[in-house]
Amino acid sequence: MSRPHPIRHPRLKLLALMALFALPLLVAWIMVSWRIGIPDERTAHGDLVPDIPTLAEWPLAESVPDHVHGDWVLAFDCGERCEALADQWWRLHRALGREAPRVSRLRIGGDAAALPGEAVAHWAVTPGWREADRLWVLDPQGLPVLGYGADADARDVLDDINRLLRMNPEVTRRDERELARR
């Protein structure tokens, strides 16, 4: 008969196993304490715009069309570069692909005809926070999330919108019914 081999150095093996589990915690604490490997930049390319009122409170001459409510909204103010920017935001909307139905476009101002899928409104009174050729991204409740200047790169805006749509999945009709029952 063979005898079982005695376990050698059981305390050393136990300490090695404890160190194996404690090492990630120690590394994480060092990274947070000394800011090693943690990015200092923010991920959004646009400016956060908490001081701008909700879309319902904007002083628009026309009411916002019904198809805009409940969608993410790209609202842009037409200024000197109205036609070029309207085309740029139309192309960005097309680049969203299958997520495009979740986003509506609202052009404020400008004399040109509306592009496909675009709602047009005009300012009744010019608000103090208005900037010509500015783009705002509004959430489905109408709250402004991000703002972009006239010189914003469309790829950066597309990245931000894709990130927002990915982080905020669409609620299906079945989920809405279940929430209503609660």
Secondary structure, DSSP 8 states (H G I E B T S, - for coil): -------S-HHHHHHHHHHHHHHHHHHHHHHHHHT-S---S-S-SSEE-TTS--GGGS-BSS---GGGTTSEEEEEE--TTHHHHHHHHHHHHHHTGGGGGGEEEEEES-SS---TTEEEE-BSS--TT--TT-EEEE-TTS-EEEEE-TT--HHHHHHHHHHHHHHS----HHHHHHHHH-
